[in-house]
Amino acid sequence: MRIVTQYLTDLFNLFFPNLCLVCNSHLVNQEELICTKCLYNLPKTGYHQEIDNPVSQLFWGRTKIEYATAYFTFSKGSRYQDLMHKFKYHGSKEIGYVLGKAFGNHIRESVFNEVDVIVPVPLHKSKLKKRGYNQSEWIGMGLSEALQVPLDIISFIRLVATETQTRKSRFERWKNVENIFSITNKEALTGKHILLVDDVVTTGSTLEACANVLLDLDNTKVSIATLAVA
């Protein structure tokens, strides 16, 4: 039976090859969506090993963040640009889970193992309906599995549907996300060290707005992990 199953699998892969979304090479057993070589060659930041790094410095003088990191650097024209576009705009939500899990394994033996709960930056229900999924939630799912930390997707919500942050100045980004987030279950987050998760950090305005709301809770700490830094 096992031989027949393997034969059918090989036959299926012959006509519908399972290819890496970055380099189009054939994936082998245990590889999901992205081959081991492309994961290895991600331009990783290593910021989880530095308390004072370019991501954490974004929030200096703005809000109190315990730790902040990004998995890799992202730039237009890079070989990973198409991957991120497929993830964020073209329905390939599973990319977030795969990269989130790799991210979690990458930072597991660091200060980020101190966090108590993972909270993704929420989407407004109108955008969630249009896109079909929250990309930050899928990153959080992968991080949650790797770090063995619970994921909370219901206690923190977005009240207002805002315009896209693309092409906005730093001040315009900050005004765009002012007073748009709310906590629905304070008991679930009070006194916790929260890991706030997003896909890409540019100016940090959205994450700052989220953190300011969460930090109003008693004895609560906030750290930040984004998949990429622009």
C-alpha positions in Angstrom: 0.0 0.0 0.0 2.8 2.4 0.9 4.5 1.7 -2.5 1.2 2.5 -4.3 0.8 5.7 -2.4 4.3 6.8 -3.1 3.8 5.9 -6.8 0.7 8.0 -7.0 2.4 10.9 -5.2 5.3 10.8 -7.6 2.9 10.7 -10.6 1.0 13.7 -9.2 4.3 15.6 -8.7 5.3 14.8 -12.3 2.3 16.6 -13.8 1.8 19.1 -11.0 5.2 19.8 -9.6 5.6 21.2 -6.1 7.9 24.2 -6.7 9.6 26.7 -4.5 7.7 30.1 -4.6 11.0 31.9 -4.7 13.3 30.0 -7.1 10.9 27.6 -8.8 13.1 24.6 -7.9 11.4 21.3 -7.0 10.6 21.0 -3.3 11.7 17.8 -1.5 10.2 16.0 1.5 9.6 18.2 4.5 9.9 21.4 2.5 6.8 23.6 2.4 6.3 26.3 -0.3 9.9 27.6 0.1 13.0 25.5 -0.4 15.6 25.2 2.3 18.1 27.1 0.2 15.9 30.1 -0.2 15.0 30.1 3.5 18.7 29.9 4.3 19.5 32.8 2.0 16.8 35.1 3.3 18.6 38.4 4.2 18.1 37.9 7.9 18.6 40.8 10.3 19.8 39.0 13.4 18.2 41.8 15.4 16.8 39.4 18.0 20.4 39.3 19.3 20.7 43.1 19.7 18.5 44.9 22.2 19.3 48.3 20.5 18.7 47.6 16.8 17.3 49.6 13.9 13.7 48.3 14.6 13.7 49.0 18.3 15.2 52.4 17.6 12.1 53.3 15.5 10.2 53.5 18.8 12.6 55.4 20.9 10.8 58.4 22.4 7.5 57.3 21.0 6.3 54.4 23.1 7.8 51.8 25.5 8.8 48.6 23.7 10.7 45.9 25.5 12.2 44.2 22.5 11.8 44.5 18.8 13.0 42.6 15.8 12.4 41.8 12.2 13.2 38.4 10.5 14.7 39.8 7.3 15.2 43.0 5.3 12.9 43.7 2.4 13.6 45.9 -0.6 11.9 46.5 -3.9 13.4 44.4 -6.7 14.7 41.7 -4.4 14.1 38.1 -5.2 11.7 37.9 -2.2 9.5 40.8 -3.4 7.2 38.6 -5.4 6.9 36.2 -2.5 5.7 39.0 -0.1 3.2 40.2 -2.7 1.8 36.8 -3.2 1.4 36.5 0.6 -0.1 39.9 1.2 -2.2 40.6 -1.9 -2.8 37.3 -3.8 -4.2 34.9 -1.4 -1.2 32.8 -0.5 -1.7 33.1 3.2 0.2 29.9 4.0 3.4 31.7 3.2 2.9 33.6 6.4 2.6 30.5 8.4 5.8 28.9 6.9 7.8 32.1 7.3 6.4 32.7 10.8 7.4 29.2 11.9 10.9 29.7 10.5 11.0 33.1 12.2 10.0 31.5 15.5 12.6 28.8 15.3 15.2 31.6 14.6 14.4 33.6 17.7 13.4 30.9 20.1 16.7 30.9 22.0 16.6 34.7 22.7 14.8 37.3 24.9 11.7 36.6 22.9 11.1 33.4 24.8 9.9 35.6 27.6 6.6 36.6 25.9 3.3 35.2 27.3 1.0 35.7 24.3 1.1 36.6 20.6 -1.2 39.3 19.3 -1.3 40.0 15.5 -2.0 43.6 14.3 -5.8 43.3 13.5 -7.5 44.1 10.3 -10.8 45.9 10.1 -13.7 43.5 9.4 -14.3 45.2 6.0 -10.7 44.6 4.8 -10.7 41.2 6.3 -13.8 40.3 4.3 -12.3 41.7 1.1 -8.9 40.0 1.5 -10.2 36.9 3.2 -7.5 36.6 5.8 -5.3 38.7 8.1 -1.7 38.2 7.0 -0.3 39.1 10.5 -2.5 36.4 12.0 -0.9 33.7 9.7 2.6 34.9 10.7 1.4 34.7 14.3 0.2 31.1 13.8 3.7 30.0 12.7 5.4 31.9 15.5 3.0 30.4 18.0 3.8 26.9 17.0 7.6 27.4 17.0 7.7 29.4 20.3 5.0 27.3 22.0 3.2 30.6 23.0 -0.6 31.0 22.7 -2.0 33.2 19.9 -4.8 35.6 20.7 -6.8 36.9 17.7 -10.0 38.1 19.5 -8.9 40.3 22.4 -7.6 43.2 20.3 -9.5 44.7 17.4 -9.4 47.5 14.8 -12.4 49.8 15.0 -11.9 51.9 11.9 -11.0 51.0 8.3 -8.2 53.2 7.3 -6.6 54.1 4.0 -3.5 52.2 2.9 -0.2 53.4 4.5 1.7 53.2 1.2 3.1 56.5 0.0 2.1 58.3 3.2 4.6 60.4 5.1 5.6 59.4 8.6 3.2 62.0 10.1 0.4 61.0 7.8 0.9 57.3 8.7 0.7 58.2 12.4 -2.5 60.3 11.9 -4.0 57.5 9.8 -3.9 55.0 12.7 -4.6 57.3 15.6 -7.4 56.0 17.9 -8.4 53.1 15.7 -7.6 50.1 18.0 -9.5 48.7 21.0 -9.2 45.9 23.5 -12.3 43.7 23.8 -11.0 41.4 26.6 -8.8 43.2 29.1 -8.6 40.2 31.4 -6.9 38.1 28.7 -4.1 40.6 28.2 -3.6 42.5 31.5 -0.3 41.7 33.1 1.0 39.8 30.1 4.1 40.3 28.0 2.6 40.7 24.6 4.4 39.9 21.3 2.8 42.2 18.7 3.2 40.8 15.2 2.9 42.5 11.8 4.2 41.7 8.3 6.4 44.7 7.5 7.6 47.6 9.5 8.4 50.9 7.8 7.9 53.9 10.1 6.4 51.9 12.9 3.3 54.1 13.1 0.7 51.2 13.1 2.7 49.2 15.7 3.1 52.3 17.9 -0.7 52.9 17.8 -1.3 49.3 18.8 1.3 49.4 21.6 0.0 52.6 23.1 -3.5 51.0 23.6 -2.1 47.7 25.0 0.2 49.5 27.4 -2.7 51.2 29.0 -3.4 47.8 30.7 -1.8 47.4 34.2 1.6 45.7 34.3 1.5 44.9 30.6 4.6 44.8 28.4 4.8 44.9 24.7 7.5 43.5 22.3 7.4 43.6 18.5 8.2 41.0 15.8 7.7 41.7 12.2 8.4 39.4 9.3 10.3 42.1 7.4 11.7 45.6 7.8 11.6 47.9 4.8 
